[in-house]
Amino acid sequence: MGLLARRSVLEELGHHVATSSTGQDALDLCGKQRFDIIITDYKMPKMNGVELIGRLRKLDSNYSIILISGFADALGLNEGNTGADIVLQKSANEVSHLIRSVNRLMRKPPPKKKVASQAAAKADKRKSV
């Protein structure tokens, strides 16, 4: 399943989708607008999906990210070593796994923003331990 097919599936479910063909294009898009979920392939020109995820996490650690790869099993790609929230192996069941993963991440509560005084209190607590 290619980029356009994934886009079609998600749009049929009512999601607004923006696409890019390179990691740098994706970073540029993320600099211009906020996305609820970012879906990336592992294999891309000039920057692989894990590199993109690392750069996205530096921009905003709260992004919800799905990594899709035909190499997930072979390379041992998982949530722990990629930085993705969900890693999907390309397969015949990819569409149903993608839909389920997007729905799960859309239901995830937004991260709580720390109030400056709470962050300072936690910092003081760590210093005193």
Backbone atoms as SQL, in Angstrom:
CREATE TABLE atoms (id INTEGER PRIMARY KEY, chain TEXT, resi INTEGER, resn TEXT, atom TEXT, x REAL, y REAL, z REAL);
INSERT INTO atoms VALUES
  (1, 'A', 1, 'MET', 'N', 0.852, -1.168, 0.000),
  (2, 'A', 1, 'MET', 'CA', 0.000, 0.000, 0.000),
  (3, 'A', 1, 'MET', 'C', 0.897, 1.230, 0.000),
  (4, 'A', 2, 'GLY', 'N', 0.615, 2.141, -0.891),
  (5, 'A', 2, 'GLY', 'CA', 1.437, 3.327, -1.023),
  (6, 'A', 2, 'GLY', 'C', 0.856, 4.542, -0.322),
  (7, 'A', 3, 'LEU', 'N', 1.569, 5.620, -0.461),
  (8, 'A', 3, 'LEU', 'CA', 1.203, 6.883, 0.178),
  (9, 'A', 3, 'LEU', 'C', -0.206, 7.336, -0.217),
  (10, 'A', 4, 'LEU', 'N', -0.506, 7.298, -1.500),
  (11, 'A', 4, 'LEU', 'CA', -1.821, 7.768, -1.952),
  (12, 'A', 4, 'LEU', 'C', -2.943, 6.867, -1.455),
  (13, 'A', 5, 'ALA', 'N', -2.698, 5.569, -1.396),
  (14, 'A', 5, 'ALA', 'CA', -3.723, 4.649, -0.897),
  (15, 'A', 5, 'ALA', 'C', -3.984, 4.883, 0.586),
  (16, 'A', 6, 'ARG', 'N', -2.924, 5.083, 1.383),
  (17, 'A', 6, 'ARG', 'CA', -3.100, 5.368, 2.817),
  (18, 'A', 6, 'ARG', 'C', -3.874, 6.670, 2.989),
  (19, 'A', 7, 'ARG', 'N', -3.517, 7.659, 2.183),
  (20, 'A', 7, 'ARG', 'CA', -4.206, 8.950, 2.247),
  (21, 'A', 7, 'ARG', 'C', -5.696, 8.762, 1.969),
  (22, 'A', 8, 'SER', 'N', -6.026, 8.014, 0.933),
  (23, 'A', 8, 'SER', 'CA', -7.427, 7.776, 0.565),
  (24, 'A', 8, 'SER', 'C', -8.188, 7.103, 1.690),
  (25, 'A', 9, 'VAL', 'N', -7.586, 6.091, 2.294),
  (26, 'A', 9, 'VAL', 'CA', -8.241, 5.375, 3.395),
  (27, 'A', 9, 'VAL', 'C', -8.544, 6.334, 4.540),
  (28, 'A', 10, 'LEU', 'N', -7.579, 7.146, 4.920),
  (29, 'A', 10, 'LEU', 'CA', -7.766, 8.062, 6.050),
  (30, 'A', 10, 'LEU', 'C', -8.768, 9.168, 5.715),
  (31, 'A', 11, 'GLU', 'N', -8.741, 9.655, 4.478),
  (32, 'A', 11, 'GLU', 'CA', -9.709, 10.679, 4.086),
  (33, 'A', 11, 'GLU', 'C', -11.125, 10.122, 4.050),
  (34, 'A', 12, 'GLU', 'N', -11.278, 8.874, 3.634),
  (35, 'A', 12, 'GLU', 'CA', -12.604, 8.250, 3.641),
  (36, 'A', 12, 'GLU', 'C', -13.163, 8.150, 5.055),
  (37, 'A', 13, 'LEU', 'N', -12.278, 8.090, 6.041),
  (38, 'A', 13, 'LEU', 'CA', -12.703, 8.036, 7.441),
  (39, 'A', 13, 'LEU', 'C', -12.933, 9.429, 8.029),
  (40, 'A', 14, 'GLY', 'N', -12.758, 10.471, 7.210),
  (41, 'A', 14, 'GLY', 'CA', -13.032, 11.830, 7.652),
  (42, 'A', 14, 'GLY', 'C', -11.834, 12.616, 8.141),
  (43, 'A', 15, 'HIS', 'N', -10.645, 12.062, 8.006),
  (44, 'A', 15, 'HIS', 'CA', -9.437, 12.771, 8.443),
  (45, 'A', 15, 'HIS', 'C', -8.948, 13.695, 7.337),
  (46, 'A', 16, 'HIS', 'N', -8.390, 14.828, 7.731),
  (47, 'A', 16, 'HIS', 'CA', -7.740, 15.741, 6.795),
  (48, 'A', 16, 'HIS', 'C', -6.284, 15.325, 6.748),
  (49, 'A', 17, 'VAL', 'N', -5.760, 15.110, 5.552),
  (50, 'A', 17, 'VAL', 'CA', -4.426, 14.550, 5.389),
  (51, 'A', 17, 'VAL', 'C', -3.559, 15.465, 4.546),
  (52, 'A', 18, 'ALA', 'N', -2.357, 15.711, 5.004),
  (53, 'A', 18, 'ALA', 'CA', -1.338, 16.406, 4.219),
  (54, 'A', 18, 'ALA', 'C', -0.217, 15.398, 3.999),
  (55, 'A', 19, 'THR', 'N', 0.362, 15.394, 2.811),
  (56, 'A', 19, 'THR', 'CA', 1.420, 14.431, 2.529),
  (57, 'A', 19, 'THR', 'C', 2.697, 15.129, 2.087),
  (58, 'A', 20, 'SER', 'N', 3.788, 14.429, 2.282),
  (59, 'A', 20, 'SER', 'CA', 5.079, 14.876, 1.780),
  (60, 'A', 20, 'SER', 'C', 5.862, 13.636, 1.383),
  (61, 'A', 21, 'SER', 'N', 6.789, 13.809, 0.471),
  (62, 'A', 21, 'SER', 'CA', 7.521, 12.651, -0.030),
  (63, 'A', 21, 'SER', 'C', 8.914, 12.505, 0.574),
  (64, 'A', 22, 'THR', 'N', 9.352, 13.490, 1.337),
  (65, 'A', 22, 'THR', 'CA', 10.660, 13.398, 1.998),
  (66, 'A', 22, 'THR', 'C', 10.536, 13.814, 3.460),
  (67, 'A', 23, 'GLY', 'N', 11.489, 13.404, 4.246),
  (68, 'A', 23, 'GLY', 'CA', 11.513, 13.788, 5.650),
  (69, 'A', 23, 'GLY', 'C', 11.633, 15.289, 5.834),
  (70, 'A', 24, 'GLN', 'N', 12.457, 15.926, 5.008),
  (71, 'A', 24, 'GLN', 'CA', 12.627, 17.375, 5.127),
  (72, 'A', 24, 'GLN', 'C', 11.330, 18.104, 4.811),
  (73, 'A', 25, 'ASP', 'N', 10.617, 17.620, 3.792),
  (74, 'A', 25, 'ASP', 'CA', 9.310, 18.226, 3.472),
  (75, 'A', 25, 'ASP', 'C', 8.350, 18.080, 4.657),
  (76, 'A', 26, 'ALA', 'N', 8.392, 16.925, 5.320),
  (77, 'A', 26, 'ALA', 'CA', 7.527, 16.696, 6.487),
  (78, 'A', 26, 'ALA', 'C', 7.894, 17.661, 7.608),
  (79, 'A', 27, 'LEU', 'N', 9.180, 17.854, 7.848),
  (80, 'A', 27, 'LEU', 'CA', 9.608, 18.808, 8.886),
  (81, 'A', 27, 'LEU', 'C', 9.140, 20.220, 8.550),
  (82, 'A', 28, 'ASP', 'N', 9.251, 20.592, 7.283),
  (83, 'A', 28, 'ASP', 'CA', 8.796, 21.920, 6.864),
  (84, 'A', 28, 'ASP', 'C', 7.297, 22.083, 7.108),
  (85, 'A', 29, 'LEU', 'N', 6.516, 21.042, 6.775),
  (86, 'A', 29, 'LEU', 'CA', 5.064, 21.086, 7.016),
  (87, 'A', 29, 'LEU', 'C', 4.761, 21.238, 8.503),
  (88, 'A', 30, 'CYS', 'N', 5.487, 20.496, 9.332),
  (89, 'A', 30, 'CYS', 'CA', 5.253, 20.544, 10.781),
  (90, 'A', 30, 'CYS', 'C', 5.649, 21.895, 11.365),
  (91, 'A', 31, 'GLY', 'N', 6.538, 22.600, 10.692),
  (92, 'A', 31, 'GLY', 'CA', 6.902, 23.937, 11.126),
  (93, 'A', 31, 'GLY', 'C', 5.830, 24.964, 10.819),
  (94, 'A', 32, 'LYS', 'N', 4.948, 24.624, 9.888),
  (95, 'A', 32, 'LYS', 'CA', 3.901, 25.558, 9.458),
  (96, 'A', 32, 'LYS', 'C', 2.559, 25.307, 10.117),
  (97, 'A', 33, 'GLN', 'N', 2.299, 24.059, 10.508),
  (98, 'A', 33, 'GLN', 'CA', 1.012, 23.745, 11.130),
  (99, 'A', 33, 'GLN', 'C', 1.154, 22.566, 12.074),
  (100, 'A', 34, 'ARG', 'N', 0.176, 22.412, 12.925),
  (101, 'A', 34, 'ARG', 'CA', 0.157, 21.346, 13.931),
  (102, 'A', 34, 'ARG', 'C', -0.666, 20.182, 13.403),
  (103, 'A', 35, 'PHE', 'N', -0.168, 18.962, 13.598),
  (104, 'A', 35, 'PHE', 'CA', -0.873, 17.751, 13.172),
  (105, 'A', 35, 'PHE', 'C', -1.210, 16.908, 14.384),
  (106, 'A', 36, 'ASP', 'N', -2.382, 16.263, 14.342),
  (107, 'A', 36, 'ASP', 'CA', -2.772, 15.364, 15.430),
  (108, 'A', 36, 'ASP', 'C', -1.919, 14.108, 15.430),
  (109, 'A', 37, 'ILE', 'N', -1.652, 13.580, 14.245),
  (110, 'A', 37, 'ILE', 'CA', -0.867, 12.352, 14.104),
  (111, 'A', 37, 'ILE', 'C', 0.056, 12.501, 12.901),
  (112, 'A', 38, 'ILE', 'N', 1.261, 12.001, 13.048),
  (113, 'A', 38, 'ILE', 'CA', 2.209, 11.969, 11.944),
  (114, 'A', 38, 'ILE', 'C', 2.477, 10.499, 11.634),
  (115, 'A', 39, 'ILE', 'N', 2.334, 10.143, 10.364),
  (116, 'A', 39, 'ILE', 'CA', 2.599, 8.780, 9.921),
  (117, 'A', 39, 'ILE', 'C', 3.779, 8.842, 8.963),
  (118, 'A', 40, 'THR', 'N', 4.808, 8.065, 9.239),
  (119, 'A', 40, 'THR', 'CA', 5.985, 8.071, 8.385),
  (120, 'A', 40, 'THR', 'C', 6.383, 6.657, 8.008),
  (121, 'A', 41, 'ASP', 'N', 6.992, 6.553, 6.855),
  (122, 'A', 41, 'ASP', 'CA', 7.588, 5.293, 6.432),
  (123, 'A', 41, 'ASP', 'C', 9.018, 5.280, 6.965),
  (124, 'A', 42, 'TYR', 'N', 9.595, 4.112, 7.053),
  (125, 'A', 42, 'TYR', 'CA', 10.992, 4.023, 7.481),
  (126, 'A', 42, 'TYR', 'C', 11.904, 4.448, 6.336),
  (127, 'A', 43, 'LYS', 'N', 11.634, 3.935, 5.141),
  (128, 'A', 43, 'LYS', 'CA', 12.519, 4.163, 4.006),
  (129, 'A', 43, 'LYS', 'C', 12.044, 5.371, 3.212),
  (130, 'A', 44, 'MET', 'N', 12.869, 6.426, 3.233),
  (131, 'A', 44, 'MET', 'CA', 12.584, 7.651, 2.487),
  (132, 'A', 44, 'MET', 'C', 13.904, 8.192, 1.956),
  (133, 'A', 45, 'PRO', 'N', 13.849, 9.061, 0.948),
  (134, 'A', 45, 'PRO', 'CA', 15.091, 9.653, 0.438),
  (135, 'A', 45, 'PRO', 'C', 15.744, 10.581, 1.469),
  (136, 'A', 46, 'LYS', 'N', 17.044, 10.494, 1.600),
  (137, 'A', 46, 'LYS', 'CA', 17.901, 11.401, 2.390),
  (138, 'A', 46, 'LYS', 'C', 17.745, 11.314, 3.902),
  (139, 'A', 47, 'MET', 'N', 16.617, 10.849, 4.405),
  (140, 'A', 47, 'MET', 'CA', 16.395, 10.778, 5.849),
  (141, 'A', 47, 'MET', 'C', 15.419, 9.636, 6.104),
  (142, 'A', 48, 'ASN', 'N', 15.806, 8.675, 6.950),
  (143, 'A', 48, 'ASN', 'CA', 14.850, 7.587, 7.208),
  (144, 'A', 48, 'ASN', 'C', 13.835, 8.014, 8.265),
  (145, 'A', 49, 'GLY', 'N', 12.834, 7.183, 8.456),
  (146, 'A', 49, 'GLY', 'CA', 11.752, 7.508, 9.381),
  (147, 'A', 49, 'GLY', 'C', 12.201, 7.690, 10.812),
  (148, 'A', 50, 'VAL', 'N', 13.191, 6.921, 11.255),
  (149, 'A', 50, 'VAL', 'CA', 13.680, 7.049, 12.631),
  (150, 'A', 50, 'VAL', 'C', 14.391, 8.389, 12.814),
  (151, 'A', 51, 'GLU', 'N', 15.141, 8.811, 11.806),
  (152, 'A', 51, 'GLU', 'CA', 15.784, 10.131, 11.869),
  (153, 'A', 51, 'GLU', 'C', 14.724, 11.234, 11.907),
  (154, 'A', 52, 'LEU', 'N', 13.694, 11.083, 11.083),
  (155, 'A', 52, 'LEU', 'CA', 12.599, 12.073, 11.088),
  (156, 'A', 52, 'LEU', 'C', 11.935, 12.125, 12.453),
  (157, 'A', 53, 'ILE', 'N', 11.654, 10.985, 13.038),
  (158, 'A', 53, 'ILE', 'CA', 11.009, 10.950, 14.357),
  (159, 'A', 53, 'ILE', 'C', 11.876, 11.668, 15.391),
  (160, 'A', 54, 'GLY', 'N', 13.173, 11.426, 15.368),
  (161, 'A', 54, 'GLY', 'CA', 14.073, 12.108, 16.300),
  (162, 'A', 54, 'GLY', 'C', 14.014, 13.616, 16.160),
  (163, 'A', 55, 'ARG', 'N', 13.984, 14.089, 14.933),
  (164, 'A', 55, 'ARG', 'CA', 13.923, 15.534, 14.703),
  (165, 'A', 55, 'ARG', 'C', 12.559, 16.101, 15.084),
  (166, 'A', 56, 'LEU', 'N', 11.487, 15.329, 14.828),
  (167, 'A', 56, 'LEU', 'CA', 10.158, 15.775, 15.232),
  (168, 'A', 56, 'LEU', 'C', 10.040, 15.854, 16.746),
  (169, 'A', 57, 'ARG', 'N', 10.606, 14.879, 17.449),
  (170, 'A', 57, 'ARG', 'CA', 10.554, 14.873, 18.925),
  (171, 'A', 57, 'ARG', 'C', 11.279, 16.081, 19.498),
  (172, 'A', 58, 'LYS', 'N', 12.335, 16.551, 18.810),
  (173, 'A', 58, 'LYS', 'CA', 13.033, 17.762, 19.271),
  (174, 'A', 58, 'LYS', 'C', 12.145, 18.992, 19.104),
  (175, 'A', 59, 'LEU', 'N', 11.324, 18.987, 18.049),
  (176, 'A', 59, 'LEU', 'CA', 10.384, 20.103, 17.836),
  (177, 'A', 59, 'LEU', 'C', 9.263, 20.081, 18.859),
  (178, 'A', 60, 'ASP', 'N', 8.714, 18.880, 19.092),
  (179, 'A', 60, 'ASP', 'CA', 7.587, 18.728, 20.011),
  (180, 'A', 60, 'ASP', 'C', 7.529, 17.275, 20.463),
  (181, 'A', 61, 'SER', 'N', 7.863, 17.030, 21.699),
  (182, 'A', 61, 'SER', 'CA', 7.919, 15.655, 22.213),
  (183, 'A', 61, 'SER', 'C', 6.538, 15.019, 22.328),
  (184, 'A', 62, 'ASN', 'N', 5.487, 15.805, 22.162),
  (185, 'A', 62, 'ASN', 'CA', 4.131, 15.285, 22.321),
  (186, 'A', 62, 'ASN', 'C', 3.470, 14.846, 21.013),
  (187, 'A', 63, 'TYR', 'N', 4.179, 14.910, 19.904),
  (188, 'A', 63, 'TYR', 'CA', 3.595, 14.431, 18.654),
  (189, 'A', 63, 'TYR', 'C', 3.188, 12.973, 18.798),
  (190, 'A', 64, 'SER', 'N', 2.067, 12.597, 18.199),
  (191, 'A', 64, 'SER', 'CA', 1.666, 11.191, 18.088),
  (192, 'A', 64, 'SER', 'C', 2.185, 10.708, 16.740),
  (193, 'A', 65, 'ILE', 'N', 3.040, 9.685, 16.758),
  (194, 'A', 65, 'ILE', 'CA', 3.726, 9.257, 15.535),
  (195, 'A', 65, 'ILE', 'C', 3.560, 7.758, 15.314),
  (196, 'A', 66, 'ILE', 'N', 3.223, 7.416, 14.073),
  (197, 'A', 66, 'ILE', 'CA', 3.155, 6.022, 13.636),
  (198, 'A', 66, 'ILE', 'C', 4.256, 5.820, 12.596),
  (199, 'A', 67, 'LEU', 'N', 5.069, 4.788, 12.782),
  (200, 'A', 67, 'LEU', 'CA', 6.089, 4.413, 11.810),
  (201, 'A', 67, 'LEU', 'C', 5.623, 3.146, 11.113),
  (202, 'A', 68, 'ILE', 'N', 5.590, 3.186, 9.789),
  (203, 'A', 68, 'ILE', 'CA', 5.210, 2.024, 8.988),
  (204, 'A', 68, 'ILE', 'C', 6.434, 1.582, 8.205),
  (205, 'A', 69, 'SER', 'N', 6.696, 0.275, 8.189),
  (206, 'A', 69, 'SER', 'CA', 7.857, -0.199, 7.456),
  (207, 'A', 69, 'SER', 'C', 7.702, -1.645, 7.025),
  (208, 'A', 70, 'GLY', 'N', 8.204, -1.929, 5.854),
  (209, 'A', 70, 'GLY', 'CA', 8.308, -3.305, 5.404),
  (210, 'A', 70, 'GLY', 'C', 9.485, -3.998, 6.063),
  (211, 'A', 71, 'PHE', 'N', 10.317, -3.222, 6.765),
  (212, 'A', 71, 'PHE', 'CA', 11.515, -3.742, 7.415),
  (213, 'A', 71, 'PHE', 'C', 11.384, -3.819, 8.933),
  (214, 'A', 72, 'ALA', 'N', 10.208, -3.529, 9.459),
  (215, 'A', 72, 'ALA', 'CA', 10.035, -3.461, 10.921),
  (216, 'A', 72, 'ALA', 'C', 10.493, -4.743, 11.601),
  (217, 'A', 73, 'ASP', 'N', 10.034, -5.873, 11.108),
  (218, 'A', 73, 'ASP', 'CA', 10.424, -7.146, 11.725),
  (219, 'A', 73, 'ASP', 'C', 11.892, -7.458, 11.482),
  (220, 'A', 74, 'ALA', 'N', 12.346, -7.319, 10.243),
  (221, 'A', 74, 'ALA', 'CA', 13.725, -7.662, 9.882),
  (222, 'A', 74, 'ALA', 'C', 14.751, -6.805, 10.633),
  (223, 'A', 75, 'LEU', 'N', 14.442, -5.534, 10.816),
  (224, 'A', 75, 'LEU', 'CA', 15.370, -4.625, 11.502),
  (225, 'A', 75, 'LEU', 'C', 15.116, -4.529, 13.003),
  (226, 'A', 76, 'GLY', 'N', 14.071, -5.196, 13.465),
  (227, 'A', 76, 'GLY', 'CA', 13.744, -5.134, 14.889),
  (228, 'A', 76, 'GLY', 'C', 13.241, -3.775, 15.321),
  (229, 'A', 77, 'LEU', 'N', 12.560, -3.074, 14.420),
  (230, 'A', 77, 'LEU', 'CA', 12.037, -1.746, 14.753),
  (231, 'A', 77, 'LEU', 'C', 10.839, -1.889, 15.678),
  (232, 'A', 78, 'ASN', 'N', 10.859, -1.130, 16.772),
  (233, 'A', 78, 'ASN', 'CA', 9.740, -1.135, 17.713),
  (234, 'A', 78, 'ASN', 'C', 9.620, 0.244, 18.337),
  (235, 'A', 79, 'GLU', 'N', 8.632, 0.404, 19.181),
  (236, 'A', 79, 'GLU', 'CA', 8.383, 1.710, 19.793),
  (237, 'A', 79, 'GLU', 'C', 9.577, 2.163, 20.640),
  (238, 'A', 80, 'GLY', 'N', 10.234, 1.238, 21.296),
  (239, 'A', 80, 'GLY', 'CA', 11.345, 1.582, 22.174),
  (240, 'A', 80, 'GLY', 'C', 12.580, 2.086, 21.457),
  (241, 'A', 81, 'ASN', 'N', 12.872, 1.543, 20.277),
  (242, 'A', 81, 'ASN', 'CA', 14.118, 1.949, 19.606),
  (243, 'A', 81, 'ASN', 'C', 13.902, 2.917, 18.442),
  (244, 'A', 82, 'THR', 'N', 12.657, 3.323, 18.187),
  (245, 'A', 82, 'THR', 'CA', 12.406, 4.265, 17.089),
  (246, 'A', 82, 'THR', 'C', 11.887, 5.617, 17.565),
  (247, 'A', 83, 'GLY', 'N', 11.309, 5.663, 18.749),
  (248, 'A', 83, 'GLY', 'CA', 10.685, 6.900, 19.229),
  (249, 'A', 83, 'GLY', 'C', 9.251, 7.058, 18.766),
  (250, 'A', 84, 'ALA', 'N', 8.749, 6.110, 17.969),
  (251, 'A', 84, 'ALA', 'CA', 7.360, 6.164, 17.496),
  (252, 'A', 84, 'ALA', 'C', 6.422, 5.696, 18.598),
  (253, 'A', 85, 'ASP', 'N', 5.197, 6.172, 18.551),
  (254, 'A', 85, 'ASP', 'CA', 4.173, 5.688, 19.475),
  (255, 'A', 85, 'ASP', 'C', 3.708, 4.299, 19.070),
  (256, 'A', 86, 'ILE', 'N', 3.676, 4.064, 17.762),
  (257, 'A', 86, 'ILE', 'CA', 3.243, 2.779, 17.212),
  (258, 'A', 86, 'ILE', 'C', 4.115, 2.457, 16.002),
  (259, 'A', 87, 'VAL', 'N', 4.573, 1.206, 15.909),
  (260, 'A', 87, 'VAL', 'CA', 5.309, 0.726, 14.736),
  (261, 'A', 87, 'VAL', 'C', 4.467, -0.357, 14.076),
  (262, 'A', 88, 'LEU', 'N', 4.219, -0.184, 12.775),
  (263, 'A', 88, 'LEU', 'CA', 3.424, -1.149, 12.019),
  (264, 'A', 88, 'LEU', 'C', 4.275, -1.798, 10.929),
  (265, 'A', 89, 'GLN', 'N', 4.187, -3.102, 10.830),
  (266, 'A', 89, 'GLN', 'CA', 4.815, -3.848, 9.749),
  (267, 'A', 89, 'GLN', 'C', 3.889, -3.777, 8.538),
  (268, 'A', 90, 'LYS', 'N', 4.435, -3.459, 7.363),
  (269, 'A', 90, 'LYS', 'CA', 3.618, -3.505, 6.149),
  (270, 'A', 90, 'LYS', 'C', 3.199, -4.949, 5.930),
  (271, 'A', 91, 'SER', 'N', 1.911, -5.138, 5.675),
  (272, 'A', 91, 'SER', 'CA', 1.388, -6.494, 5.489),
  (273, 'A', 91, 'SER', 'C', 0.018, -6.420, 4.843),
  (274, 'A', 92, 'ALA', 'N', -0.566, -7.588, 4.635),
  (275, 'A', 92, 'ALA', 'CA', -1.929, -7.638, 4.083),
  (276, 'A', 92, 'ALA', 'C', -2.935, -7.026, 5.042),
  (277, 'A', 93, 'ASN', 'N', -2.615, -6.979, 6.335),
  (278, 'A', 93, 'ASN', 'CA', -3.514, -6.419, 7.347),
  (279, 'A', 93, 'ASN', 'C', -3.202, -4.964, 7.679),
  (280, 'A', 94, 'GLU', 'N', -2.352, -4.349, 6.885),
  (281, 'A', 94, 'GLU', 'CA', -1.887, -2.992, 7.189),
  (282, 'A', 94, 'GLU', 'C', -3.027, -1.984, 7.339),
  (283, 'A', 95, 'VAL', 'N', -4.027, -2.051, 6.465),
  (284, 'A', 95, 'VAL', 'CA', -5.125, -1.076, 6.505),
  (285, 'A', 95, 'VAL', 'C', -5.854, -1.151, 7.842),
  (286, 'A', 96, 'SER', 'N', -6.227, -2.350, 8.261),
  (287, 'A', 96, 'SER', 'CA', -6.962, -2.464, 9.528),
  (288, 'A', 96, 'SER', 'C', -6.081, -2.059, 10.710),
  (289, 'A', 97, 'HIS', 'N', -4.799, -2.394, 10.666),
  (290, 'A', 97, 'HIS', 'CA', -3.889, -1.987, 11.748),
  (291, 'A', 97, 'HIS', 'C', -3.707, -0.468, 11.764),
  (292, 'A', 98, 'LEU', 'N', -3.609, 0.132, 10.589),
  (293, 'A', 98, 'LEU', 'CA', -3.454, 1.585, 10.501),
  (294, 'A', 98, 'LEU', 'C', -4.688, 2.289, 11.050),
  (295, 'A', 99, 'ILE', 'N', -5.865, 1.847, 10.647),
  (296, 'A', 99, 'ILE', 'CA', -7.105, 2.460, 11.133),
  (297, 'A', 99, 'ILE', 'C', -7.210, 2.337, 12.647),
  (298, 'A', 100, 'ARG', 'N', -6.945, 1.154, 13.155),
  (299, 'A', 100, 'ARG', 'CA', -7.013, 0.931, 14.605),
  (300, 'A', 100, 'ARG', 'C', -5.990, 1.803, 15.338),
  (301, 'A', 101, 'SER', 'N', -4.792, 1.923, 14.784),
  (302, 'A', 101, 'SER', 'CA', -3.743, 2.731, 15.421),
  (303, 'A', 101, 'SER', 'C', -4.098, 4.211, 15.424),
  (304, 'A', 102, 'VAL', 'N', -4.607, 4.710, 14.299),
  (305, 'A', 102, 'VAL', 'CA', -5.012, 6.118, 14.228),
  (306, 'A', 102, 'VAL', 'C', -6.129, 6.384, 15.227),
  (307, 'A', 103, 'ASN', 'N', -7.110, 5.507, 15.278),
  (308, 'A', 103, 'ASN', 'CA', -8.218, 5.691, 16.226),
  (309, 'A', 103, 'ASN', 'C', -7.717, 5.689, 17.666),
  (310, 'A', 104, 'ARG', 'N', -6.794, 4.801, 17.981),
  (311, 'A', 104, 'ARG', 'CA', -6.246, 4.734, 19.344),
  (312, 'A', 104, 'ARG', 'C', -5.513, 6.025, 19.713),
  (313, 'A', 105, 'LEU', 'N', -4.697, 6.524, 18.784),
  (314, 'A', 105, 'LEU', 'CA', -3.960, 7.756, 19.074),
  (315, 'A', 105, 'LEU', 'C', -4.879, 8.974, 19.132),
  (316, 'A', 106, 'MET', 'N', -5.952, 8.969, 18.358),
  (317, 'A', 106, 'MET', 'CA', -6.894, 10.095, 18.399),
  (318, 'A', 106, 'MET', 'C', -7.649, 10.137, 19.725),
  (319, 'A', 107, 'ARG', 'N', -7.808, 8.985, 20.373),
  (320, 'A', 107, 'ARG', 'CA', -8.493, 8.933, 21.675),
  (321, 'A', 107, 'ARG', 'C', -7.555, 9.249, 22.833),
  (322, 'A', 108, 'LYS', 'N', -6.261, 9.258, 22.571),
  (323, 'A', 108, 'LYS', 'CA', -5.286, 9.519, 23.619),
  (324, 'A', 108, 'LYS', 'C', -5.479, 10.939, 24.150),
  (325, 'A', 109, 'PRO', 'N', -5.569, 11.081, 25.474),
  (326, 'A', 109, 'PRO', 'CA', -5.769, 12.434, 26.018),
  (327, 'A', 109, 'PRO', 'C', -4.554, 13.320, 25.718),
  (328, 'A', 110, 'PRO', 'N', -4.800, 14.600, 25.485),
  (329, 'A', 110, 'PRO', 'CA', -3.681, 15.506, 25.215),
  (330, 'A', 110, 'PRO', 'C', -2.772, 15.595, 26.435),
  (331, 'A', 111, 'PRO', 'N', -1.476, 15.816, 26.208),
  (332, 'A', 111, 'PRO', 'CA', -0.555, 15.914, 27.342),
  (333, 'A', 111, 'PRO', 'C', -0.883, 17.130, 28.197),
  (334, 'A', 112, 'LYS', 'N', -0.726, 16.956, 29.490),
  (335, 'A', 112, 'LYS', 'CA', -0.959, 18.070, 30.401),
  (336, 'A', 112, 'LYS', 'C', 0.244, 18.990, 30.364),
  (337, 'A', 113, 'LYS', 'N', -0.025, 20.266, 30.243),
  (338, 'A', 113, 'LYS', 'CA', 1.059, 21.238, 30.248),
  (339, 'A', 113, 'LYS', 'C', 1.402, 21.571, 31.685),
  (340, 'A', 114, 'LYS', 'N', 2.680, 21.582, 31.961),
  (341, 'A', 114, 'LYS', 'CA', 3.125, 21.890, 33.319),
  (342, 'A', 114, 'LYS', 'C', 3.074, 23.394, 33.550),
  (343, 'A', 115, 'VAL', 'N', 2.540, 23.753, 34.665),
  (344, 'A', 115, 'VAL', 'CA', 2.540, 25.147, 35.085),
  (345, 'A', 115, 'VAL', 'C', 3.936, 25.443, 35.606),
  (346, 'A', 116, 'ALA', 'N', 4.419, 26.630, 35.383),
  (347, 'A', 116, 'ALA', 'CA', 5.788, 26.983, 35.754),
  (348, 'A', 116, 'ALA', 'C', 6.081, 26.654, 37.217),
  (349, 'A', 117, 'SER', 'N', 5.142, 26.924, 38.119),
  (350, 'A', 117, 'SER', 'CA', 5.381, 26.655, 39.533),
  (351, 'A', 117, 'SER', 'C', 5.469, 25.160, 39.809),
  (352, 'A', 118, 'GLN', 'N', 4.697, 24.345, 39.074),
  (353, 'A', 118, 'GLN', 'CA', 4.773, 22.891, 39.239),
  (354, 'A', 118, 'GLN', 'C', 6.124, 22.379, 38.764),
  (355, 'A', 119, 'ALA', 'N', 6.597, 22.896, 37.634),
  (356, 'A', 119, 'ALA', 'CA', 7.886, 22.470, 37.106),
  (357, 'A', 119, 'ALA', 'C', 8.997, 22.849, 38.073),
  (358, 'A', 120, 'ALA', 'N', 8.923, 24.042, 38.657),
  (359, 'A', 120, 'ALA', 'CA', 9.938, 24.482, 39.611),
  (360, 'A', 120, 'ALA', 'C', 9.903, 23.615, 40.867),
  (361, 'A', 121, 'ALA', 'N', 8.701, 23.279, 41.341),
  (362, 'A', 121, 'ALA', 'CA', 8.574, 22.432, 42.528),
  (363, 'A', 121, 'ALA', 'C', 9.171, 21.054, 42.275),
  (364, 'A', 122, 'LYS', 'N', 8.938, 20.497, 41.078),
  (365, 'A', 122, 'LYS', 'CA', 9.518, 19.197, 40.755),
  (366, 'A', 122, 'LYS', 'C', 11.041, 19.283, 40.684),
  (367, 'A', 123, 'ALA', 'N', 11.552, 20.367, 40.126),
  (368, 'A', 123, 'ALA', 'CA', 13.003, 20.557, 40.035),
  (369, 'A', 123, 'ALA', 'C', 13.613, 20.642, 41.433),
  (370, 'A', 124, 'ASP', 'N', 12.949, 21.369, 42.338),
  (371, 'A', 124, 'ASP', 'CA', 13.439, 21.477, 43.707),
  (372, 'A', 124, 'ASP', 'C', 13.407, 20.122, 44.399),
  (373, 'A', 125, 'LYS', 'N', 12.370, 19.357, 44.154),
  (374, 'A', 125, 'LYS', 'CA', 12.227, 18.046, 44.760),
  (375, 'A', 125, 'LYS', 'C', 13.357, 17.123, 44.308),
  (376, 'A', 126, 'ARG', 'N', 13.713, 17.174, 42.999),
  (377, 'A', 126, 'ARG', 'CA', 14.797, 16.337, 42.493),
  (378, 'A', 126, 'ARG', 'C', 16.128, 16.739, 43.109),
  (379, 'A', 127, 'LYS', 'N', 16.331, 18.019, 43.325),
  (380, 'A', 127, 'LYS', 'CA', 17.589, 18.489, 43.902),
  (381, 'A', 127, 'LYS', 'C', 17.743, 18.018, 45.332),
  (382, 'A', 128, 'SER', 'N', 16.636, 17.918, 46.057),
  (383, 'A', 128, 'SER', 'CA', 16.734, 17.573, 47.472),
  (384, 'A', 128, 'SER', 'C', 16.801, 16.066, 47.718),
  (385, 'A', 129, 'VAL', 'N', 16.611, 15.262, 46.701),
  (386, 'A', 129, 'VAL', 'CA', 16.624, 13.808, 46.883),
  (387, 'A', 129, 'VAL', 'C', 18.013, 13.267, 46.862);
